[in-house]
């Protein structure tokens, strides 16, 4: 398992749910953090706690707005720290359209901006810098939703994220950089809702294992369910054989 102590990780959607849990787990292993959320007030309590262990920066960003993402990227660059790990955790599920024939265009536009375009903006900016340094790990959060036109905007945007992640990963062999996917499963988060079968904690260590793999192999879905009940060390060892 990789030792990420002293490395810098950018975590989107870090103020709550699985993103918050992922940030806490990274801090436990000595990873410095850039916590991204819509408002720094949302991450302030977490930053106060984690800054006792590691270095922490907070960045405000509305992933629904490409200009806001560009501004956040500029703010991160100005920090003068290398982004070694990206966990593109943040996402949105707009609505469940029982009458899916009436799905509005806005479902697609908002879903694709937040779930596909903004994560890839971060990838396109920071991965070349990772390649220059010869190291990087990127984990994009996907979904296992299939055959549900009721959630078309969400599922289509995640399918698009899968495609660009796999395609981009095909260009990274030999660079020391890996980009992979993770599916946390249906969890009781703000996105998953209160009736989801799984606690958010069940997504770990799966949602972060892609950051700790030693072998920089790209294009895999390191779904959380594959690692349920394992320690991070066990999960990383399994992921390296996949």
FENHUZI-V267451 format. One line per field, one symbol per residue. psi: psi as a letter, one per 40 degrees, with the letter a starting at -180 (. if undefined). Layout:
psi=???
This chain:
psi=hiheheihhhhifeeiadddddddddddeehiihhhidhdddedddddddeedihhiihhhheehddddddddddddedfihhdhhhgdiihhdihgdgeeehiddddddddddddddddddddddddddddeeiihhhhhaiehifgedfddddddddddddddddddeeeheeeihhiiiheihigadddieeieiiddeeiedeedeeehdhghieihgiddeeheiiddddddddee.
